[in-house]
Amino acid sequence: MTERFQGGKFYFMEHVLDPSISLLKITQVILGSLGIWSLLLDGCRLDKDIRKALEQGGFAHVDVKNFRLNLDGGVPLAYAILYLVKPHIYGTATTALKVKAKTNSFGL
């Protein structure tokens, strides 16, 4: 159990499922459903909708900004792996009232 207090902030930065309908998103969903990525990378999920989980997590306010990794140059294998986590979000989630909640109450 953790306690969240009024005005408490949760800072986050996560790679996310590509928001557009794209080959990248299809690849993320396939690798996610097969469990390959998660198996190789200690439970990491390519297909989790982190933004939605945060917005449904009981926070009073969630401020989310999008960005994509800059992958100019580099080693081809590293590029291929990093391409799968190119879309990211970062921001803060602010609590409203004093709440007792499970550590993973927002689905992460």
MODELLER restraints for C-alpha pairs under 7 A, 6 or more apart:
rsr = mdl.restraints
at = mdl.atoms
rsr.add(forms.Gaussian(group=physical.xy_distance, feature=features.Distance(at['CA:1:A'], at['CA:100:A']), mean=6.89, stdev=0.5))
rsr.add(forms.Gaussian(group=physical.xy_distance, feature=features.Distance(at['CA:1:A'], at['CA:101:A']), mean=5.93, stdev=0.5))
rsr.add(forms.Gaussian(group=physical.xy_distance, feature=features.Distance(at['CA:1:A'], at['CA:102:A']), mean=4.80, stdev=0.5))
rsr.add(forms.Gaussian(group=physical.xy_distance, feature=features.Distance(at['CA:1:A'], at['CA:103:A']), mean=5.98, stdev=0.5))
rsr.add(forms.Gaussian(group=physical.xy_distance, feature=features.Distance(at['CA:2:A'], at['CA:100:A']), mean=6.17, stdev=0.5))
rsr.add(forms.Gaussian(group=physical.xy_distance, feature=features.Distance(at['CA:2:A'], at['CA:101:A']), mean=5.80, stdev=0.5))
rsr.add(forms.Gaussian(group=physical.xy_distance, feature=features.Distance(at['CA:2:A'], at['CA:102:A']), mean=6.01, stdev=0.5))
rsr.add(forms.Gaussian(group=physical.xy_distance, feature=features.Distance(at['CA:2:A'], at['CA:103:A']), mean=5.75, stdev=0.5))
rsr.add(forms.Gaussian(group=physical.xy_distance, feature=features.Distance(at['CA:3:A'], at['CA:99:A']), mean=5.96, stdev=0.5))
rsr.add(forms.Gaussian(group=physical.xy_distance, feature=features.Distance(at['CA:3:A'], at['CA:100:A']), mean=4.71, stdev=0.5))
rsr.add(forms.Gaussian(group=physical.xy_distance, feature=features.Distance(at['CA:3:A'], at['CA:101:A']), mean=6.25, stdev=0.5))
rsr.add(forms.Gaussian(group=physical.xy_distance, feature=features.Distance(at['CA:4:A'], at['CA:95:A']), mean=6.71, stdev=0.5))
rsr.add(forms.Gaussian(group=physical.xy_distance, feature=features.Distance(at['CA:4:A'], at['CA:98:A']), mean=5.74, stdev=0.5))
rsr.add(forms.Gaussian(group=physical.xy_distance, feature=features.Distance(at['CA:4:A'], at['CA:99:A']), mean=5.34, stdev=0.5))
rsr.add(forms.Gaussian(group=physical.xy_distance, feature=features.Distance(at['CA:4:A'], at['CA:100:A']), mean=6.39, stdev=0.5))
rsr.add(forms.Gaussian(group=physical.xy_distance, feature=features.Distance(at['CA:5:A'], at['CA:95:A']), mean=6.52, stdev=0.5))
rsr.add(forms.Gaussian(group=physical.xy_distance, feature=features.Distance(at['CA:5:A'], at['CA:97:A']), mean=6.12, stdev=0.5))
rsr.add(forms.Gaussian(group=physical.xy_distance, feature=features.Distance(at['CA:5:A'], at['CA:98:A']), mean=4.36, stdev=0.5))
rsr.add(forms.Gaussian(group=physical.xy_distance, feature=features.Distance(at['CA:5:A'], at['CA:99:A']), mean=6.51, stdev=0.5))
rsr.add(forms.Gaussian(group=physical.xy_distance, feature=features.Distance(at['CA:6:A'], at['CA:95:A']), mean=5.41, stdev=0.5))
rsr.add(forms.Gaussian(group=physical.xy_distance, feature=features.Distance(at['CA:6:A'], at['CA:96:A']), mean=4.90, stdev=0.5))
rsr.add(forms.Gaussian(group=physical.xy_distance, feature=features.Distance(at['CA:6:A'], at['CA:97:A']), mean=4.69, stdev=0.5))
rsr.add(forms.Gaussian(group=physical.xy_distance, feature=features.Distance(at['CA:6:A'], at['CA:98:A']), mean=5.45, stdev=0.5))
rsr.add(forms.Gaussian(group=physical.xy_distance, feature=features.Distance(at['CA:7:A'], at['CA:94:A']), mean=5.71, stdev=0.5))
rsr.add(forms.Gaussian(group=physical.xy_distance, feature=features.Distance(at['CA:7:A'], at['CA:95:A']), mean=5.26, stdev=0.5))
rsr.add(forms.Gaussian(group=physical.xy_distance, feature=features.Distance(at['CA:7:A'], at['CA:96:A']), mean=6.10, stdev=0.5))
rsr.add(forms.Gaussian(group=physical.xy_distance, feature=features.Distance(at['CA:8:A'], at['CA:94:A']), mean=5.59, stdev=0.5))
rsr.add(forms.Gaussian(group=physical.xy_distance, feature=features.Distance(at['CA:8:A'], at['CA:95:A']), mean=5.38, stdev=0.5))
rsr.add(forms.Gaussian(group=physical.xy_distance, feature=features.Distance(at['CA:9:A'], at['CA:92:A']), mean=6.21, stdev=0.5))
rsr.add(forms.Gaussian(group=physical.xy_distance, feature=features.Distance(at['CA:9:A'], at['CA:93:A']), mean=5.60, stdev=0.5))
rsr.add(forms.Gaussian(group=physical.xy_distance, feature=features.Distance(at['CA:9:A'], at['CA:94:A']), mean=4.62, stdev=0.5))
rsr.add(forms.Gaussian(group=physical.xy_distance, feature=features.Distance(at['CA:9:A'], at['CA:95:A']), mean=6.64, stdev=0.5))
rsr.add(forms.Gaussian(group=physical.xy_distance, feature=features.Distance(at['CA:10:A'], at['CA:92:A']), mean=5.41, stdev=0.5))
rsr.add(forms.Gaussian(group=physical.xy_distance, feature=features.Distance(at['CA:10:A'], at['CA:93:A']), mean=5.05, stdev=0.5))
rsr.add(forms.Gaussian(group=physical.xy_distance, feature=features.Distance(at['CA:10:A'], at['CA:94:A']), mean=6.44, stdev=0.5))
rsr.add(forms.Gaussian(group=physical.xy_distance, feature=features.Distance(at['CA:11:A'], at['CA:91:A']), mean=5.88, stdev=0.5))
rsr.add(forms.Gaussian(group=physical.xy_distance, feature=features.Distance(at['CA:11:A'], at['CA:92:A']), mean=4.56, stdev=0.5))
rsr.add(forms.Gaussian(group=physical.xy_distance, feature=features.Distance(at['CA:11:A'], at['CA:93:A']), mean=6.65, stdev=0.5))
rsr.add(forms.Gaussian(group=physical.xy_distance, feature=features.Distance(at['CA:12:A'], at['CA:90:A']), mean=5.38, stdev=0.5))
rsr.add(forms.Gaussian(group=physical.xy_distance, feature=features.Distance(at['CA:12:A'], at['CA:91:A']), mean=5.60, stdev=0.5))
rsr.add(forms.Gaussian(group=physical.xy_distance, feature=features.Distance(at['CA:12:A'], at['CA:92:A']), mean=6.22, stdev=0.5))
rsr.add(forms.Gaussian(group=physical.xy_distance, feature=features.Distance(at['CA:13:A'], at['CA:89:A']), mean=5.64, stdev=0.5))
rsr.add(forms.Gaussian(group=physical.xy_distance, feature=features.Distance(at['CA:13:A'], at['CA:90:A']), mean=4.11, stdev=0.5))
rsr.add(forms.Gaussian(group=physical.xy_distance, feature=features.Distance(at['CA:13:A'], at['CA:91:A']), mean=6.71, stdev=0.5))
rsr.add(forms.Gaussian(group=physical.xy_distance, feature=features.Distance(at['CA:14:A'], at['CA:88:A']), mean=5.54, stdev=0.5))
rsr.add(forms.Gaussian(group=physical.xy_distance, feature=features.Distance(at['CA:14:A'], at['CA:89:A']), mean=5.55, stdev=0.5))
rsr.add(forms.Gaussian(group=physical.xy_distance, feature=features.Distance(at['CA:14:A'], at['CA:90:A']), mean=6.48, stdev=0.5))
rsr.add(forms.Gaussian(group=physical.xy_distance, feature=features.Distance(at['CA:15:A'], at['CA:85:A']), mean=5.48, stdev=0.5))
rsr.add(forms.Gaussian(group=physical.xy_distance, feature=features.Distance(at['CA:15:A'], at['CA:86:A']), mean=6.96, stdev=0.5))
rsr.add(forms.Gaussian(group=physical.xy_distance, feature=features.Distance(at['CA:15:A'], at['CA:87:A']), mean=5.78, stdev=0.5))
rsr.add(forms.Gaussian(group=physical.xy_distance, feature=features.Distance(at['CA:15:A'], at['CA:88:A']), mean=4.15, stdev=0.5))
rsr.add(forms.Gaussian(group=physical.xy_distance, feature=features.Distance(at['CA:15:A'], at['CA:89:A']), mean=6.41, stdev=0.5))
rsr.add(forms.Gaussian(group=physical.xy_distance, feature=features.Distance(at['CA:16:A'], at['CA:46:A']), mean=6.62, stdev=0.5))
rsr.add(forms.Gaussian(group=physical.xy_distance, feature=features.Distance(at['CA:16:A'], at['CA:48:A']), mean=6.74, stdev=0.5))
rsr.add(forms.Gaussian(group=physical.xy_distance, feature=features.Distance(at['CA:16:A'], at['CA:49:A']), mean=6.51, stdev=0.5))
rsr.add(forms.Gaussian(group=physical.xy_distance, feature=features.Distance(at['CA:16:A'], at['CA:50:A']), mean=6.39, stdev=0.5))
rsr.add(forms.Gaussian(group=physical.xy_distance, feature=features.Distance(at['CA:16:A'], at['CA:85:A']), mean=6.90, stdev=0.5))
rsr.add(forms.Gaussian(group=physical.xy_distance, feature=features.Distance(at['CA:16:A'], at['CA:87:A']), mean=5.71, stdev=0.5))
rsr.add(forms.Gaussian(group=physical.xy_distance, feature=features.Distance(at['CA:16:A'], at['CA:88:A']), mean=5.34, stdev=0.5))
rsr.add(forms.Gaussian(group=physical.xy_distance, feature=features.Distance(at['CA:16:A'], at['CA:89:A']), mean=6.85, stdev=0.5))
rsr.add(forms.Gaussian(group=physical.xy_distance, feature=features.Distance(at['CA:17:A'], at['CA:25:A']), mean=6.34, stdev=0.5))
rsr.add(forms.Gaussian(group=physical.xy_distance, feature=features.Distance(at['CA:17:A'], at['CA:28:A']), mean=6.83, stdev=0.5))
rsr.add(forms.Gaussian(group=physical.xy_distance, feature=features.Distance(at['CA:17:A'], at['CA:46:A']), mean=6.09, stdev=0.5))
rsr.add(forms.Gaussian(group=physical.xy_distance, feature=features.Distance(at['CA:17:A'], at['CA:47:A']), mean=5.27, stdev=0.5))
rsr.add(forms.Gaussian(group=physical.xy_distance, feature=features.Distance(at['CA:17:A'], at['CA:48:A']), mean=6.26, stdev=0.5))
rsr.add(forms.Gaussian(group=physical.xy_distance, feature=features.Distance(at['CA:17:A'], at['CA:49:A']), mean=6.09, stdev=0.5))
rsr.add(forms.Gaussian(group=physical.xy_distance, feature=features.Distance(at['CA:17:A'], at['CA:87:A']), mean=6.99, stdev=0.5))
rsr.add(forms.Gaussian(group=physical.xy_distance, feature=features.Distance(at['CA:18:A'], at['CA:24:A']), mean=6.76, stdev=0.5))
rsr.add(forms.Gaussian(group=physical.xy_distance, feature=features.Distance(at['CA:18:A'], at['CA:25:A']), mean=5.09, stdev=0.5))
rsr.add(forms.Gaussian(group=physical.xy_distance, feature=features.Distance(at['CA:18:A'], at['CA:87:A']), mean=5.80, stdev=0.5))
rsr.add(forms.Gaussian(group=physical.xy_distance, feature=features.Distance(at['CA:24:A'], at['CA:84:A']), mean=6.70, stdev=0.5))
rsr.add(forms.Gaussian(group=physical.xy_distance, feature=features.Distance(at['CA:28:A'], at['CA:46:A']), mean=5.42, stdev=0.5))
rsr.add(forms.Gaussian(group=physical.xy_distance, feature=features.Distance(at['CA:28:A'], at['CA:47:A']), mean=5.72, stdev=0.5))
rsr.add(forms.Gaussian(group=physical.xy_distance, feature=features.Distance(at['CA:28:A'], at['CA:84:A']), mean=6.72, stdev=0.5))
rsr.add(forms.Gaussian(group=physical.xy_distance, feature=features.Distance(at['CA:29:A'], at['CA:47:A']), mean=5.24, stdev=0.5))
rsr.add(forms.Gaussian(group=physical.xy_distance, feature=features.Distance(at['CA:31:A'], at['CA:37:A']), mean=5.99, stdev=0.5))
rsr.add(forms.Gaussian(group=physical.xy_distance, feature=features.Distance(at['CA:32:A'], at['CA:45:A']), mean=6.31, stdev=0.5))
rsr.add(forms.Gaussian(group=physical.xy_distance, feature=features.Distance(at['CA:32:A'], at['CA:46:A']), mean=5.62, stdev=0.5))
rsr.add(forms.Gaussian(group=physical.xy_distance, feature=features.Distance(at['CA:32:A'], at['CA:47:A']), mean=5.35, stdev=0.5))
rsr.add(forms.Gaussian(group=physical.xy_distance, feature=features.Distance(at['CA:37:A'], at['CA:44:A']), mean=6.90, stdev=0.5))
rsr.add(forms.Gaussian(group=physical.xy_distance, feature=features.Distance(at['CA:37:A'], at['CA:45:A']), mean=6.98, stdev=0.5))
rsr.add(forms.Gaussian(group=physical.xy_distance, feature=features.Distance(at['CA:38:A'], at['CA:44:A']), mean=4.83, stdev=0.5))
rsr.add(forms.Gaussian(group=physical.xy_distance, feature=features.Distance(at['CA:38:A'], at['CA:45:A']), mean=5.67, stdev=0.5))
rsr.add(forms.Gaussian(group=physical.xy_distance, feature=features.Distance(at['CA:53:A'], at['CA:106:A']), mean=5.55, stdev=0.5))
rsr.add(forms.Gaussian(group=physical.xy_distance, feature=features.Distance(at['CA:53:A'], at['CA:107:A']), mean=5.52, stdev=0.5))
rsr.add(forms.Gaussian(group=physical.xy_distance, feature=features.Distance(at['CA:54:A'], at['CA:106:A']), mean=5.68, stdev=0.5))
rsr.add(forms.Gaussian(group=physical.xy_distance, feature=features.Distance(at['CA:55:A'], at['CA:62:A']), mean=6.37, stdev=0.5))
rsr.add(forms.Gaussian(group=physical.xy_distance, feature=features.Distance(at['CA:56:A'], at['CA:106:A']), mean=6.57, stdev=0.5))
rsr.add(forms.Gaussian(group=physical.xy_distance, feature=features.Distance(at['CA:57:A'], at['CA:105:A']), mean=6.22, stdev=0.5))
rsr.add(forms.Gaussian(group=physical.xy_distance, feature=features.Distance(at['CA:57:A'], at['CA:106:A']), mean=3.85, stdev=0.5))
rsr.add(forms.Gaussian(group=physical.xy_distance, feature=features.Distance(at['CA:59:A'], at['CA:93:A']), mean=6.17, stdev=0.5))
rsr.add(forms.Gaussian(group=physical.xy_distance, feature=features.Distance(at['CA:59:A'], at['CA:94:A']), mean=5.65, stdev=0.5))
rsr.add(forms.Gaussian(group=physical.xy_distance, feature=features.Distance(at['CA:59:A'], at['CA:95:A']), mean=4.77, stdev=0.5))
rsr.add(forms.Gaussian(group=physical.xy_distance, feature=features.Distance(at['CA:59:A'], at['CA:96:A']), mean=6.45, stdev=0.5))
rsr.add(forms.Gaussian(group=physical.xy_distance, feature=features.Distance(at['CA:60:A'], at['CA:94:A']), mean=5.73, stdev=0.5))
rsr.add(forms.Gaussian(group=physical.xy_distance, feature=features.Distance(at['CA:60:A'], at['CA:95:A']), mean=5.13, stdev=0.5))
rsr.add(forms.Gaussian(group=physical.xy_distance, feature=features.Distance(at['CA:60:A'], at['CA:96:A']), mean=4.84, stdev=0.5))
rsr.add(forms.Gaussian(group=physical.xy_distance, feature=features.Distance(at['CA:61:A'], at['CA:93:A']), mean=5.73, stdev=0.5))
rsr.add(forms.Gaussian(group=physical.xy_distance, feature=features.Distance(at['CA:61:A'], at['CA:94:A']), mean=5.19, stdev=0.5))
rsr.add(forms.Gaussian(group=physical.xy_distance, feature=features.Distance(at['CA:62:A'], at['CA:92:A']), mean=5.94, stdev=0.5))
rsr.add(forms.Gaussian(group=physical.xy_distance, feature=features.Distance(at['CA:62:A'], at['CA:93:A']), mean=4.27, stdev=0.5))
rsr.add(forms.Gaussian(group=physical.xy_distance, feature=features.Distance(at['CA:62:A'], at['CA:94:A']), mean=6.34, stdev=0.5))
rsr.add(forms.Gaussian(group=physical.xy_distance, feature=features.Distance(at['CA:63:A'], at['CA:91:A']), mean=5.42, stdev=0.5))
rsr.add(forms.Gaussian(group=physical.xy_distance, feature=features.Distance(at['CA:63:A'], at['CA:92:A']), mean=5.34, stdev=0.5))
rsr.add(forms.Gaussian(group=physical.xy_distance, feature=features.Distance(at['CA:63:A'], at['CA:93:A']), mean=6.24, stdev=0.5))
rsr.add(forms.Gaussian(group=physical.xy_distance, feature=features.Distance(at['CA:64:A'], at['CA:89:A']), mean=6.34, stdev=0.5))
rsr.add(forms.Gaussian(group=physical.xy_distance, feature=features.Distance(at['CA:64:A'], at['CA:90:A']), mean=5.73, stdev=0.5))
rsr.add(forms.Gaussian(group=physical.xy_distance, feature=features.Distance(at['CA:64:A'], at['CA:91:A']), mean=4.76, stdev=0.5))
rsr.add(forms.Gaussian(group=physical.xy_distance, feature=features.Distance(at['CA:64:A'], at['CA:92:A']), mean=6.83, stdev=0.5))
rsr.add(forms.Gaussian(group=physical.xy_distance, feature=features.Distance(at['CA:65:A'], at['CA:89:A']), mean=5.45, stdev=0.5))
rsr.add(forms.Gaussian(group=physical.xy_distance, feature=features.Distance(at['CA:65:A'], at['CA:90:A']), mean=5.44, stdev=0.5))
rsr.add(forms.Gaussian(group=physical.xy_distance, feature=features.Distance(at['CA:65:A'], at['CA:91:A']), mean=6.09, stdev=0.5))
rsr.add(forms.Gaussian(group=physical.xy_distance, feature=features.Distance(at['CA:66:A'], at['CA:88:A']), mean=5.82, stdev=0.5))
rsr.add(forms.Gaussian(group=physical.xy_distance, feature=features.Distance(at['CA:66:A'], at['CA:89:A']), mean=4.51, stdev=0.5))
rsr.add(forms.Gaussian(group=physical.xy_distance, feature=features.Distance(at['CA:66:A'], at['CA:90:A']), mean=6.68, stdev=0.5))
rsr.add(forms.Gaussian(group=physical.xy_distance, feature=features.Distance(at['CA:67:A'], at['CA:87:A']), mean=6.17, stdev=0.5))
rsr.add(forms.Gaussian(group=physical.xy_distance, feature=features.Distance(at['CA:67:A'], at['CA:88:A']), mean=5.28, stdev=0.5))
rsr.add(forms.Gaussian(group=physical.xy_distance, feature=features.Distance(at['CA:67:A'], at['CA:89:A']), mean=6.10, stdev=0.5))
rsr.add(forms.Gaussian(group=physical.xy_distance, feature=features.Distance(at['CA:68:A'], at['CA:86:A']), mean=5.15, stdev=0.5))
rsr.add(forms.Gaussian(group=physical.xy_distance, feature=features.Distance(at['CA:68:A'], at['CA:87:A']), mean=4.57, stdev=0.5))
rsr.add(forms.Gaussian(group=physical.xy_distance, feature=features.Distance(at['CA:68:A'], at['CA:88:A']), mean=5.70, stdev=0.5))
rsr.add(forms.Gaussian(group=physical.xy_distance, feature=features.Distance(at['CA:69:A'], at['CA:86:A']), mean=4.89, stdev=0.5))
rsr.add(forms.Gaussian(group=physical.xy_distance, feature=features.Distance(at['CA:69:A'], at['CA:87:A']), mean=6.67, stdev=0.5))
rsr.add(forms.Gaussian(group=physical.xy_distance, feature=features.Distance(at['CA:71:A'], at['CA:79:A']), mean=6.65, stdev=0.5))
